[in-house]
Amino acid sequence: MRTVGPQKMLRPQSRLSLFTEHNMVHQALGGTACNFSNYRNRFSMPGQTESLWYSWNLGSAHFVSISTEVYFYLEYGQELLFKQYEWLKKDLEEANKPENRAVRPWIITMGHRPMYCSDDDQDDCTKFDSYVRLGRNDTKPPAPGLEDLFYRYGVDLELWAHEHTYERLWPVYGDKVCNGSKEQPYVNPKAPVHIITGSAGCRERTDRFNPNPKDWSAFRSTDYGYTRMQLVNATHIYLEQVSDDQETGEEILCGISFHG
């Protein structure tokens, strides 16, 4: 299910600076308690979605930007939650058509609040029944989460922020590690790879980690820094996390190659 076409590989390191880092996502995806009217009127993003969620194609990848805030600010109505889910399902169905996946084999999503994290706080991503991952049962009808949808349509890479840290996960689905193999976990992984890149800078400083992370946590850092990504070709992505806390200047904390 995870492989479409030739063998693909995700390799942590990157050349394209990710604008999903903490500050930008707070700004653009609704990181504050509001009715989102500020973003609807100030931003002009692709598609007819009020600029709250959208997708675009770049090189060998299909990028999808979502709003995770629709799962939390229900006082402004539940319509946006269900509206985004239906749009997202149609978008991923289109991206997965054989003729489209042959041209753009990578599907990369971006959102503010992660499905998983090992930070030492009470944020949604620290809970097994994360709203973003599993949905909400206190709505009528119950609101579906995103993990099953992303898994079903073969999303390769999920980029998140919100937590003031950097964390890279092993391929994960259903709270279980789904590595491609023991020797090459990111070669043809059996589930999406999650990257939390929320340490670009904040006056609240970086967060603390839980000293006992789950098995799906592969690498963690509390350094201020940013993530870079390079779409090498149809079978390779390279990602790297750069630290700004080093005395000698920028330093690469980690790098991985991803074969999807």
Secondary structure, DSSP 8 states (H G I E B T S, - for coil): ----SS--EEES--SEE-TTSHHHHHHHTT-SSS-SHHHHHH---SSSSTTSSEEEEETTEEEEE--SGGGT-GGG-SHHHHHHHHHHHHHHHHHTSHHHHHH--EEEEE-SS-S---BSS--GGGSTT-HHHHEESSSSS-EE-SHHHHHHTT--EEEE-SSSSEEEE-SEETTEE--S-SS-TTBS-SS-EEEEE--S--TT----B-SS--TTEEEEE-SSEEEEEEE-SSSEEEEEEEES--TTS-EEEEEEEEE-
